[in-house]
Amino acid sequence: MEPAGAPYPGHFLTPPKALAYDGPPPSTAPPKGWHPPRIVEPAPPRRLPPQDHQRLDEEEARARTFTQGMSLVVGAILLIVLLAVCARALF
């Protein structure tokens, strides 16, 4: 049954024992001196070779020029195809 001072039907001022949370189950401590297994440490990373920043900049510039050139070619082809489709639809 609900208590007389319940704010709304179905509300309990104190939860029933079946709905109360009793907390986490008890746990046992590990044996004295226990520790997780140790893993052999890997060797430190090797030193990377030096970078030629001037050459990297030149290669990036060539790649950018190639990409922009390909974009122009593809754009021109798409424009020609679009004009051909429109001309065919009109005539």
C-alpha atoms as one frame of an Amber mdcrd trajectory, in Angstrom:
protein
   0.000   0.000   0.000   1.062   3.550  -0.597   1.684   5.858   2.331  -0.762
   8.664   2.921   1.787  11.401   2.153   2.903  10.040  -1.264   3.290  12.891
  -3.831   1.611  10.878  -6.630   0.149   7.390  -7.062   2.765   4.667  -7.343
   5.420   6.740  -5.482   6.919   5.448  -2.265   8.542   7.736   0.275  10.994
   4.935   1.106  11.662   2.193  -1.437  10.428  -1.279  -0.605  13.093  -3.748
   0.544  12.907  -5.603  -2.788  13.938  -2.400  -4.673  16.628  -1.181  -2.234
  20.263  -1.355  -3.375  22.476  -3.218  -0.938  25.753  -2.108  -2.513  28.379
  -4.111  -4.386  29.161  -7.654  -3.322  32.075  -8.056  -0.913  35.434  -8.862
  -2.444  38.463 -10.629  -1.062  41.912  -9.094  -1.076  44.601 -10.821  -3.164
  47.240 -12.890  -1.353  50.115 -10.955   0.219  52.928 -10.343  -2.258  50.705
 -10.943  -5.297  51.257  -8.717  -8.332  50.170  -8.878 -11.976  52.495 -10.711
 -14.367  55.300  -8.535 -15.695  55.841  -8.144 -19.403  59.287  -7.679 -20.908
  59.737  -4.071 -21.938  60.252  -3.582 -25.677  63.396  -1.949 -26.956  63.242
   1.838 -27.246  62.293   3.124 -30.708  65.122   3.606 -33.141  66.183   7.037
 -34.301  64.458   8.186 -37.486  66.548   9.318 -40.429  66.830  13.078 -40.955
  64.301  14.724 -43.272  65.146  16.877 -46.267  62.617  19.675 -45.787  63.511
  21.429 -49.044  62.870  18.246 -51.057  59.623  17.591 -49.173  58.392  21.114
 -49.989  59.243  20.638 -53.685  57.447  17.273 -53.829  54.375  18.739 -52.119
  54.329  21.609 -54.630  54.528  19.146 -57.553  51.741  17.040 -56.035  49.556
  20.136 -55.572  50.177  21.202 -59.211  49.305  17.700 -60.450  46.116  17.601
 -58.367  44.977  21.009 -59.589  45.757  20.053 -63.214  43.751  16.850 -62.925
  40.874  18.815 -61.402  40.864  21.178 -64.394  40.873  18.276 -66.872  38.048
  16.445 -65.080  36.066  19.676 -64.752  36.421  20.367 -68.476  35.291  16.831
 -69.349  32.268  17.127 -67.054  31.376  20.492 -68.600  31.519  18.995 -72.107
  29.345  16.040 -71.022  26.859  18.415 -69.363  26.654  20.559 -72.505  26.178
  17.455 -74.652  23.336  16.203 -72.430  21.660  19.618 -72.401  22.026  19.990
 -76.186  20.575  16.549 -76.710  17.623  17.342 -74.411  16.921  20.623 -76.248
  17.289  19.376 -79.818
